[in-house]
Amino acid sequence: MQTNRQWLIAARPEGLVKESDFQWRESPAPSPGEGEVLVRSVYLSLDPTNRVWMNEAESYLPALAIGDVMRGVAIGVVEESRDSSFSQGDIVQGLLGWQQYSAAPGAALIKLPKGLPVPMTAFFGLLGHIGLTAYFGLLDICQPKAGETLVVSTAAGAVGSLVGQIGKIKGCHVVGLTGSDEKCAWLQELGFDAAINYKTENVTEGFERHCPQGIDVYFDNVGGDILEAVLNLINLRARISVCGMISQYNSDRPAPGPRNLANLISKRARMEGFLCTDYSNRGQEAFTEMIGWLMQGKLKYRMDVVDGLENAPRALKKLFDGSNSGKLIVQVGAE
Amino acid sequence: MQTNRQWLIAARPEGLVKESDFQWRESPAPSPGEGEVLVRSVYLSLDPTNRVWMNEAESYLPALAIGDVMRGVAIGVVEESRDSSFSQGDIVQGLLGWQQYSAAPGAALIKLPKGLPVPMTAFFGLLGHIGLTAYFGLLDICQPKAGETLVVSTAAGAVGSLVGQIGKIKGCHVVGLTGSDEKCAWLQELGFDAAINYKTENVTEGFERHCPQGIDVYFDNVGGDILEAVLNLINLRARISVCGMISQYNSDRPAPGPRNLANLISKRARMEGFLCTDYSNRGQEAFTEMIGWLMQGKLKYRMDVVDGLENAPRALKKLFDGSNSGKLIVQVGAE
């Protein structure tokens, strides 16, 4: 019998997540019940939303209890199947959790295609929730038009960097916000028209310099003060895609919202929230187009792969101190 | 030559508007230039947005200067016309200002129909900006469906009381917020399912009691804490029509926004601002349907007519202390 290795939630994080909020457990790997599939995880995705899942309050998913295996999206290999839709050796994705082995109902798993000209990790990038989020959050929620000004926050992140590049493909003037000069330089490599280092520059002055025509579309991953600065410069009929509010995730009592929401009225502007899961059934449409752009060299992405499940809690912190670059993934085992 | 009587802006209000922020002036009535029309005002509309117009900052209209005639929408009678589209005796509406006589370009005036089965003041209610705001702000921005729960703030106000009644016509469960027990009783007369006195009741508890199915549509006239309370109870795909943020109008530095804007994400909800002027060219559609409802007894409204232009500053304050009931109008002269 295999040994399972797991991270449990040990405590509700206060403020920034700490390694002591997790507890390591080794126990026998589960046996799949009728209709279940035993999966050995290969890659675990780390995303800002993981922090929200650790809170006591229910979000868009039920709250986890202390002692539960930490929730996480992973890709793995089917080791044993008691669901006729899956066979040993299939590659699957699902909410497998922060653990090496999981027994999951077949209905909760997605079988991934084999033989595509992309690495398996692409299912956590372009061909997964990141791609869906960037593609539909920008194109469906905001409907950007050529010549419009698009601002993206956490622009060097997995989602933000795709959003900006898709904006360029659509003919927008694209301005990204990120937290280091190295990341600013990378955004310019990606074709962004300008990048603002929000840690060293005054964001409003940056917008005034780089968005001389105002802001038509804002892809918001952070909320807070940057949202307020954007609202001061929105154009008539601006659209704000509310993808994330990372500035709010690490505090027990989130900071107040922007003082200038009334600008939505005078500018007849719209803020709209969405989740990539809303677009699961339109994945083919997005993935086909993005693979095309990738092949044409119009899309680039970076992966930040951390080796070893034991490093997952430490790695998660990178999302909140800005030290990751590109999509953050933990390699749990061999492909 | 007639004497004109005018209210000028004497000072930028700090906090609540005061009578000393206005200055009375008497001077000769103007003579219309080529293309202009001399109008004698009969009714002046007072609306919360008037307060915004007194600020130094530009809003959706250019800022006024100290010493300018206070901006206001009025209805009046054409006394003399040098624009061939208008004749003496025509009834017109426009941004005529807080004054008895104005010489306005014909192009800036709307000629009102005569002989309708409604009083002239209805052009400030159902058949004017109030009607457009309520009708399109609810039906176009929020698309309410039968069985959904609609919450309206400043529900006993001119716009709010129409919004709630239109919601009932569309089959919604309608809950109104207002500031006195007398107004709550009036809302129940209008057919609202429940009314919450936000001055004496805990708003969240009120929502929990009266919106057991959560909130699908919120018609927001106030912003601030009530918006935060609503955001805690919104359902999936909720829609928030941002009509006004009266809680913010009287302060130099508006209060922070809601701490829970991130709920827009988990609920895939939308907040959208609008101005009734966006719907000017669809007025016929709204007015025809609303006159029908009025004739069927499905819509009621109250007018609060203050006599005399000299009382306009005092009357404006009523909008912010909650002492008006129904659409607030100043009668400037005889019909």
Chai-1 contact restraints between the chains, C-beta under 6 A:
chainA,res_idxA,chainB,res_idxB,connection_type,confidence,min_distance_angstrom,max_distance_angstrom,comment,restraint_id
A,S59,B,S266,contact,1.0,0.0,6.0,A-B,restraint_1
A,Y60,B,S266,contact,1.0,0.0,6.0,A-B,restraint_2
A,V242,B,L264,contact,1.0,0.0,6.0,A-B,restraint_3
A,V242,B,I265,contact,1.0,0.0,6.0,A-B,restraint_4
A,M245,B,A262,contact,1.0,0.0,6.0,A-B,restraint_5
A,Q248,B,A262,contact,1.0,0.0,6.0,A-B,restraint_6
A,P254,B,R259,contact,1.0,0.0,6.0,A-B,restraint_7
A,P256,B,P256,contact,1.0,0.0,6.0,A-B,restraint_8
A,P256,B,R259,contact,1.0,0.0,6.0,A-B,restraint_9
A,G257,B,G257,contact,1.0,0.0,6.0,A-B,restraint_10
A,G257,B,P258,contact,1.0,0.0,6.0,A-B,restraint_11
A,G257,B,L261,contact,1.0,0.0,6.0,A-B,restraint_12
A,P258,B,G257,contact,1.0,0.0,6.0,A-B,restraint_13
A,R259,B,P254,contact,1.0,0.0,6.0,A-B,restraint_14
A,R259,B,P256,contact,1.0,0.0,6.0,A-B,restraint_15
A,L261,B,G257,contact,1.0,0.0,6.0,A-B,restraint_16
A,A262,B,M245,contact,1.0,0.0,6.0,A-B,restraint_17
A,A262,B,Q248,contact,1.0,0.0,6.0,A-B,restraint_18
A,L264,B,V242,contact,1.0,0.0,6.0,A-B,restraint_19
A,L264,B,G273,contact,1.0,0.0,6.0,A-B,restraint_20
A,I265,B,V242,contact,1.0,0.0,6.0,A-B,restraint_21
A,I265,B,G273,contact,1.0,0.0,6.0,A-B,restraint_22
A,S266,B,S59,contact,1.0,0.0,6.0,A-B,restraint_23
A,S266,B,Y60,contact,1.0,0.0,6.0,A-B,restraint_24
A,R268,B,G273,contact,1.0,0.0,6.0,A-B,restraint_25
A,R268,B,F274,contact,1.0,0.0,6.0,A-B,restraint_26
A,A269,B,G273,contact,1.0,0.0,6.0,A-B,restraint_27
A,R270,B,E272,contact,1.0,0.0,6.0,A-B,restraint_28
A,M271,B,M271,contact,1.0,0.0,6.0,A-B,restraint_29
A,E272,B,R270,contact,1.0,0.0,6.0,A-B,restraint_30
A,G273,B,L264,contact,1.0,0.0,6.0,A-B,restraint_31
A,G273,B,I265,contact,1.0,0.0,6.0,A-B,restraint_32
A,G273,B,R268,contact,1.0,0.0,6.0,A-B,restraint_33
A,G273,B,A269,contact,1.0,0.0,6.0,A-B,restraint_34
A,F274,B,R268,contact,1.0,0.0,6.0,A-B,restraint_35
